[in-house]
Amino acid sequence: MKQGIKKIWAIIVMVMFLVMAALPVMAEEKPLVEIDIYSVNDFHGALRAEGTKPGIAILGGAIEQLGAQNPAGSIILGGGDMFAGTLDADEYDGMPVIYAMNQIGFSADAVGNHIFDYDQKIIAKQASAATFPFLAANLSFPDGNLIKPYVILNRNGLKVAVIGVATEETLLKSSQRNSQGVTLLPTAETVQKYIDEVRGRGAQIVILLTHCASFQNNKGQITGEITGLLEQIHGADAAITGHSHQKVFGNYKDVPVVQAGSNGETIGKIHLLYSRIDKKIIASNASLIAVNKDQWKENPGIAKMVEPILTDIDKKYNGIVAQNVYPLSNDRYGESTLAEHFTDLLLKGFNADIAILNGGAFRSDIPAGPITLRVMEQAYPYKDQIVVMQLKGSDILAALEYGIGNNSIGEVRFAGVKLGVDIDLPQGNRIIENRLTDNSSIDPNKQYKVVTNEFLAKGGDGYTTLTKGENIRYAGDIKEFFNFALRNEKIVNYRADGRLSIGYLKLAS
């Protein structure tokens, strides 16, 4: 009996101890809670420090130091297109970036269009290796477990929901082969459904982690795809954007919006002040933090991981392909002597009438001097097949019309024709004059031999008329062709030839 009483008293004492232990916590619970959201978007595998790119070790160190200012209330998020885009990352299927993001402590990453630079088996491998989920509420994958719509985090005693949103351009601006079977759901409707769902699960803060583009004018006004979404939904407390590579910070209506440029050169920060009494956010602020190589200490663990990867890449790709006399520049939305020369190589290599490539295929300049395999991979990083086909003149003209001055996709790249263009006219009427190499004009009813890449041949970037080709044949890997062609050329001596005259000036004879 006495033994039983002792046991009861022991239990009572233990319960009282637990209650007393909990009291200070309850007493110390503050009415105002600070949440700091740090974000990086469009990193594009920029592992090494070069130029204005800080590299992943410095970026990781900067995020680590920032997060230490509010360790219990900080969230680190990726705005999509984090893995693909450099030889350093792509050689290893983007895995070095994922391992680094694991170490840094990312809580989620939005699905960007460039995730489909990899096939879905590799995406599955990436998702399995990541300690954070890939989020896209408005995308449906054949593997229903691969991508999640949202995640709910606990920060400073608050439930914070992060809902992923892919850009509605995802399937237009990605490999048609690798995105096969993926469907885009109605974005606003789907996002609202999940906002309501997470609120029902007790989420006190809702963050939209998107790869939707945003822009900002000199008056600070925010525009772009994200504003269209915010107009159609309610209940979001903050929005992280990507895709356009712009630096954006501010508010759209009452929602703080941020986009941290690209390549890890800046970090987005959204600061939220939540009132437990009012049960809502009572103050917010959006800002950008520059990632200066001289200002931040690198993360030594990440630096150690990356070093052998970069060394291996340099050894493997230091072979010289050709010598370059003049710098080959690349402005995605303007002139690109790089793209001009490469489309010329395609035109001649396949004895075609017209060569057409997308502006986004070319990603960097090629300086004067030796052109190494690594430089080539940086200039044209994407795996793709060459496609040769017969195409009506009217469809060629429509494709050129669509791509000229199209700032949503980048300037169309072409060879075999000179164009006089007035971009102030409506699309479909911009080409005032065109002249083929034999001085004839493109006949709308005639069939021409066209060489392009598979991405465009399947309608990528919205080039729907290029899907109408006939007698289609695949002619090998486009990167291998460019390397071969430059090796044969040995000395690259190219200057701009004025093939596109905007404004309109009559073409020279």
C-alpha positions in Angstrom: 0.0 0.0 0.0 2.7 2.4 1.1 4.6 1.5 -2.1 1.5 2.5 -4.2 1.1 5.8 -2.4 4.8 6.5 -3.0 4.3 5.9 -6.8 1.3 8.2 -6.9 3.2 11.0 -5.1 6.1 10.5 -7.5 3.8 10.9 -10.5 2.2 14.1 -8.9 5.7 15.6 -8.2 6.8 14.8 -11.8 3.6 16.4 -13.3 4.1 19.5 -11.0 7.8 19.7 -12.1 6.8 19.6 -15.8 4.1 22.3 -15.3 6.6 24.5 -13.4 9.2 24.0 -16.1 6.8 25.1 -18.8 5.7 28.2 -17.0 8.7 30.3 -17.7 8.4 29.5 -21.4 4.8 30.6 -21.4 5.6 33.7 -19.4 8.4 34.6 -21.8 6.3 34.1 -24.9 6.5 37.5 -26.6 3.4 39.2 -28.1 5.4 40.2 -31.2 7.3 37.7 -33.3 9.9 38.4 -35.9 10.3 36.2 -39.0 13.1 36.8 -41.5 12.8 35.1 -44.9 16.0 34.9 -47.0 15.9 33.9 -50.6 18.0 33.2 -53.6 16.6 32.6 -57.1 18.1 31.8 -60.5 21.5 30.7 -59.1 22.0 28.6 -62.2 24.8 26.5 -60.8 27.2 29.4 -60.3 29.4 27.4 -57.9 32.7 29.2 -58.5 33.6 32.8 -57.7 34.2 34.7 -60.9 33.5 38.2 -62.0 30.5 39.5 -60.0 29.5 36.0 -59.1 30.4 35.3 -55.4 30.4 31.5 -55.7 28.5 29.1 -53.5 30.9 29.1 -50.6 30.6 32.9 -50.1 26.9 32.8 -50.7 26.5 30.0 -48.1 28.7 32.0 -45.6 26.6 35.2 -46.1 23.3 33.3 -45.6 24.7 31.6 -42.5 25.8 34.9 -41.0 22.5 36.6 -41.8 20.5 33.7 -40.3 22.5 33.9 -37.1 20.9 37.3 -36.4 17.5 35.6 -35.8 18.2 31.8 -35.6 14.8 30.7 -34.4 12.9 32.9 -36.8 14.9 32.7 -40.1 13.8 30.8 -43.2 16.0 30.2 -46.2 14.2 29.6 -49.6 15.1 29.0 -53.2 13.1 30.7 -56.0 13.8 28.1 -58.7 16.4 27.6 -61.4 19.1 26.9 -58.8 20.9 23.9 -60.2 21.3 24.1 -64.0 23.3 26.5 -66.1 27.0 26.0 -65.7 29.4 23.3 -66.6 30.5 23.1 -63.0 27.0 22.0 -61.9 25.7 20.3 -65.0 28.6 17.9 -65.2 27.3 16.4 -62.0 23.5 16.7 -62.7 23.2 19.8 -60.4 24.0 17.7 -57.3 26.8 19.9 -56.0 24.3 22.8 -55.7 21.8 20.6 -53.8 24.5 19.3 -51.4 25.5 23.0 -50.7 21.8 24.0 -50.2 21.5 21.1 -47.8 24.4 22.4 -45.8 23.2 26.0 -45.9 19.8 24.9 -44.5 17.3 25.7 -47.3 13.8 24.8 -46.3 12.3 24.6 -49.8 12.9 25.4 -53.5 10.4 26.4 -56.1 10.3 24.5 -59.4 11.8 26.7 -62.2 11.6 26.0 -65.9 15.2 25.0 -66.1 14.6 22.0 -63.8 13.7 20.3 -67.1 17.3 20.8 -68.4 17.4 17.4 -66.7 15.2 14.4 -67.4 12.7 13.3 -64.8 14.8 10.4 -63.6 17.6 12.9 -62.7 15.0 15.3 -61.1 13.9 12.4 -59.0 17.5 11.7 -57.9 17.9 15.4 -57.1 14.7 15.5 -55.0 15.8 12.4 -53.2 19.2 13.9 -52.3 17.7 17.2 -51.2 16.8 17.7 -47.5 14.2 20.3 -48.6 11.1 19.8 -50.8 10.7 20.9 -54.4 7.5 22.9 -54.5 5.0 23.7 -57.3 1.3 23.7 -56.5 0.3 24.4 -60.1 2.3 21.6 -61.8 1.2 17.9 -62.1 4.0 15.4 -62.6 3.6 11.8 -63.8 5.3 10.8 -60.5 2.8 12.3 -58.1 5.2 12.2 -55.1 8.1 14.0 -56.8 6.9 17.6 -56.3 4.9 18.9 -53.3 2.4 21.9 -53.3 3.5 23.3 -50.0 5.4 22.8 -46.7 4.5 24.0 -43.3 7.4 25.2 -41.1 7.6 26.1 -37.4 9.5 29.3 -36.7 9.5 31.1 -33.3 6.4 29.3 -32.3 4.5 30.1 -35.5 3.3 27.9 -38.3 4.6 29.3 -41.6 3.3 27.8 -44.8 5.4 28.0 -48.0 3.4 27.4 -51.2 5.3 26.8 -54.4 4.2 28.3 -57.7 5.8 27.6 -61.1 5.7 30.3 -63.8 2.9 29.7 -66.4 5.8 29.8 -68.9 7.3 26.7 -67.5 6.3 24.3 -70.3 7.0 26.9 -73.0 10.5 27.6 -71.7 11.8 24.2 -71.0 12.8 21.0 -72.8 9.7 19.5 -74.4 11.3 16.1 -74.1 12.1 16.3 -70.4 8.8 17.9 -69.4 6.7 15.2 -71.2 3.7 14.3 -69.1 3.9 17.3 -66.9 0.7 19.5 -67.0 0.1 23.1 -65.8 -2.9 23.5 -63.5 -5.0 26.7 -63.3 -2.6 28.8 -61.3 -4.7 31.3 -59.3 -7.4 28.8 -58.6 -4.9 26.1 -57.4 -2.9 28.5 -55.3 -6.0 29.9 -53.6 -7.1 26.3 -52.8 -3.8 25.6 -51.0 -3.9 29.0 -49.2 -7.3 28.0 -47.8 -6.0 24.5 -47.0 -2.9 25.7 -45.0 -4.9 28.3 -43.2 -7.3 25.5 -42.2 -4.3 23.6 -40.9 -3.4 26.5 -38.6 -0.8 28.4 -40.7 -0.4 31.9 -39.3 1.8 33.1 -42.1 1.6 32.2 -45.8 4.5 32.7 -48.2 4.3 32.3 -51.9 7.6 30.8 -53.1 7.3 31.4 -56.9 9.3 31.3 -60.1 6.9 33.9 -61.5 8.6 36.9 -63.0 8.6 40.3 -61.4 10.0 43.7 -62.6 10.3 47.1 -61.1 10.3 50.5 -62.8 12.2 53.6 -61.7 9.2 54.7 -59.6 9.5 51.5 -57.6 6.3 50.0 -59.1 6.3 46.3 -59.3 4.9 44.6 -62.4 5.1 41.1 -64.0 3.5 37.7 -63.7 3.5 37.8 -59.9 1.2 40.9 -59.8 -1.4 39.2 -62.0 -1.4 36.3 -59.5 -1.7 38.5 -56.5 -4.6 40.3 -58.1 -6.5 37.0 -58.2 -5.9 35.5 -54.8 -6.1 36.6 -51.2 -4.5 35.4 -48.0 -0.8 35.6 -49.0 1.6 37.4 -46.7 4.7 37.6 -48.8 5.9 36.6 -52.3 9.3 35.5 -53.5 9.8 35.7 -57.3 12.3 34.6 -59.9 12.7 33.9 -63.6 13.3 37.4 -64.9 16.7 37.7 -63.2 15.7 41.2 -62.1 16.4 42.9 -58.7 13.1 43.7 -57.2 12.0 44.6 -53.7 9.0 46.5 -52.4 5.3 46.0 -51.9 2.5 45.1 -54.3 -0.5 46.4 -52.5 0.2 45.1 -49.0 2.2 42.1 -50.0 6.1 42.4 -49.7 7.7 41.1 -52.9 11.3 40.3 -53.5 13.5 38.9 -56.4 17.3 38.7 -55.9 18.6 39.0 -59.4 20.6 35.9 -60.4 23.8 33.9 -59.8 23.8 34.5 -56.0 24.9 38.1 -56.4 22.2 39.3 -54.0 20.1 37.7 -51.3 16.4 38.7 -50.9 15.1 39.5 -47.4 11.5 39.9 -46.2 11.1 40.8 -42.6 7.7 40.1 -41.0 6.5 41.3 -37.6 3.6 39.1 -36.4 1.3 40.1 -33.5 0.1 37.2 -31.4 -2.6 39.5 -29.9 -3.9 40.7 -33.3 -3.2 37.3 -34.9 -1.8 38.9 -38.0 1.3 40.6 -39.5 1.4 44.2 -38.5 4.6 45.3 -40.3 6.7 44.0 -43.2 9.8 45.1 -45.1 11.5 43.8 -48.3 15.1 44.4 -49.2 18.1 43.1 -51.1 21.5 42.3 -49.6 24.6 42.4 -51.9 26.8 39.4 -51.7 30.3 40.9 -51.9 33.2 38.5 -51.9 35.2 40.9 -49.7 32.4 41.5 -47.2 31.3 38.0 -46.3 33.3 35.0 -44.9 33.0 31.8 -47.0 31.5 28.6 -45.5 34.6 26.4 -45.1 32.6 23.1 -45.4 31.1 24.2 -48.7 34.4 25.5 -50.0 36.0 22.2 -49.2 33.3 20.3 -51.0 33.4 22.4 -54.1 37.2 22.7 -54.6 37.8 19.2 -56.0 34.8 19.6 -58.3 36.1 22.8 -59.9 39.6 21.4 -60.1 38.3 18.3 -61.9 36.3 20.5 -64.3 39.3 22.6 -65.1 41.4 19.6 -65.9 38.8 18.0 -68.0 37.8 21.0 -70.0 40.9 23.0 -70.4 41.5 21.8 -74.0 41.6 24.7 -76.5 39.0 24.5 -79.3 40.0 27.6 -81.3 41.6 31.0 -81.0 39.3 34.0 -81.0 40.4 37.4 -82.5 37.5 39.7 -81.4 35.3 39.3 -78.3 32.0 37.6 -79.1 29.4 39.5 -77.1 26.0 38.3 -76.0 23.1 40.5 -75.1 20.1 38.3 -74.7 17.8 41.2 -75.6 20.0 42.9 -78.1 22.9 42.2 -80.4 24.9 39.0 -80.0 27.9 38.5 -82.2 28.3 35.1 -80.5 24.8 34.0 -81.7 25.4 35.4 -85.1 28.6 33.5 -85.6 27.2 30.2 -84.2 24.0 30.4 -86.4 26.4 31.0 -89.3 28.2 27.8 -88.4 24.9 25.9 -88.4 23.8 27.4 -91.7 27.0 26.4 -93.5 27.4 23.1 -91.7 24.0 21.9 -92.9 23.9 23.8 -96.2 20.6 25.3 -95.1 18.7 28.4 -96.3 17.8 29.6 -92.8 19.2 28.9 -89.3 17.1 29.9 -86.3 18.0 29.6 -82.6 16.4 31.0 -79.4 18.0 34.0 -77.7 18.1 32.2 -74.3 20.3 29.4 -75.7 23.3 31.6 -75.4 24.4 32.5 -71.9 27.7 34.3 -71.9 30.3 36.2 -73.9 33.4 34.6 -75.4 36.4 36.8 -74.8 39.2 37.3 -77.3 42.0 34.6 -76.9 41.8 30.9 -76.6 38.4 29.3 -76.6 38.4 26.3 -74.2 35.9 23.6 -73.8 34.8 25.2 -70.6 34.3 28.6 -72.3 32.2 26.8 -74.9 30.0 25.1 -72.2 29.5 28.5 -70.6 28.5 30.1 -73.8 26.0 27.3 -74.9 25.3 25.2 -71.8 22.2 23.3 -72.9 22.0 19.8 -74.2 19.9 19.7 -77.4 19.6 18.1 -80.7 20.0 19.7 -84.1 16.9 19.5 -86.2 16.8 20.0 -90.0 13.5 20.4 -91.8 11.6 21.9 -94.7 9.4 24.8 -93.7 7.2 27.2 -95.6 8.4 30.8 -96.0 5.2 32.1 -94.3 6.1 30.1 -91.2 9.7 31.3 -91.2 8.6 34.9 -91.4 6.0 34.3 -88.6 8.8 32.9 -86.4 11.1 35.8 -87.0 8.3 38.3 -86.4 7.5 36.6 -83.1 11.1 36.6 -81.9 12.2 40.1 -82.8 12.0 42.5 -79.9 10.3 39.9 -77.7 11.6 40.8 -74.3 9.8 37.9 -72.6 12.0 35.3 -74.3 15.1 37.2 -75.7 15.9 38.3 -79.3 15.6 35.6 -81.9 18.9 34.5 -83.5 19.1 33.7 -87.2 21.4 33.4 -90.2 20.8 33.3 -94.0 18.7 36.4 -94.1 19.0 40.1 -93.4 16.0 41.9 -91.9 14.8 45.5 -91.9 12.4 45.9 -89.0 10.2 48.6 -87.4 9.4 47.3 -83.9 6.9 50.1 -83.3 4.5 48.3 -85.7 2.2 45.5 -84.5 3.6 42.0 -84.4 3.1 40.5 -87.8 3.9 43.7 -89.6 7.3 44.5 -88.2 9.5 43.0 -91.0 9.6 45.7 -93.6 12.2 44.1 -95.8 14.0 40.7 -95.9 16.8 39.5 -98.1 18.3 36.0 -98.5 21.9 35.4 -99.4 21.0 35.3 -103.1 19.3 38.8 -102.7 15.8 37.3 -103.1 13.1 37.8 -100.5 11.5 34.9 -98.6 8.6 33.6 -100.6 5.7 32.8 -98.2 4.6 29.9 -100.3 8.0 28.3 -100.9 9.6 25.5 -98.9 13.0 26.3 -97.4 15.6 24.2 -95.7 15.7 25.3 -92.0 18.2 24.2 -89.3 17.3 24.8 -85.6 17.4 23.0 -82.3 14.9 20.5 -80.9 13.7 23.0 -78.3 12.3 25.4 -81.0 11.3 22.6 -83.4 8.9 21.4 -80.6 7.5 24.9 -80.0 9.7 26.0 -77.1 9.5 29.7 -76.1 6.2 29.9 -78.0 7.6 29.4 -81.5 4.6 27.4 -82.6 5.1 27.9 -86.4 8.4 26.0 -86.1 6.4 22.9 -85.2 5.0 22.8 -88.8 8.2 21.5 -90.4 8.2 18.6 -92.8 10.9 16.0 -93.6 12.3 16.4 -90.2 15.6 14.7 -89.3 17.7 14.9 -86.2 21.3 15.7 -86.9 23.2 15.1 -83.6 24.2 17.0 -80.5 24.4 20.8 -81.1 27.2 21.4 -78.6 29.3 18.7 -80.2 28.7 20.3 -83.6 29.8 23.8 -82.4 33.0 22.3 -80.9 33.7 20.5 -84.1 33.0 23.5 -86.3 35.2 25.8 -84.3 38.1 23.3 -84.3 37.9 23.2 -88.1 37.7 27.0 -88.2 40.8 27.3 -85.9 40.8 31.1 -85.9 37.5 32.9 -85.2 37.6 36.3 -86.8 34.0 37.5 -86.7 32.5 41.0 -86.5 28.9 42.1 -86.6 27.4 42.1 -90.1 24.2 44.2 -89.5 21.9 41.3 -90.4 19.1 42.9 -88.2 18.4 46.6 -88.8 15.9 47.9 -86.2 14.5 51.2 -86.6 13.9 50.8 -89.9 16.8 51.6 -92.2 16.8 50.3 -95.7 19.1 47.3 -96.0 22.4 47.9 -97.7 22.9 46.4 -101.2 
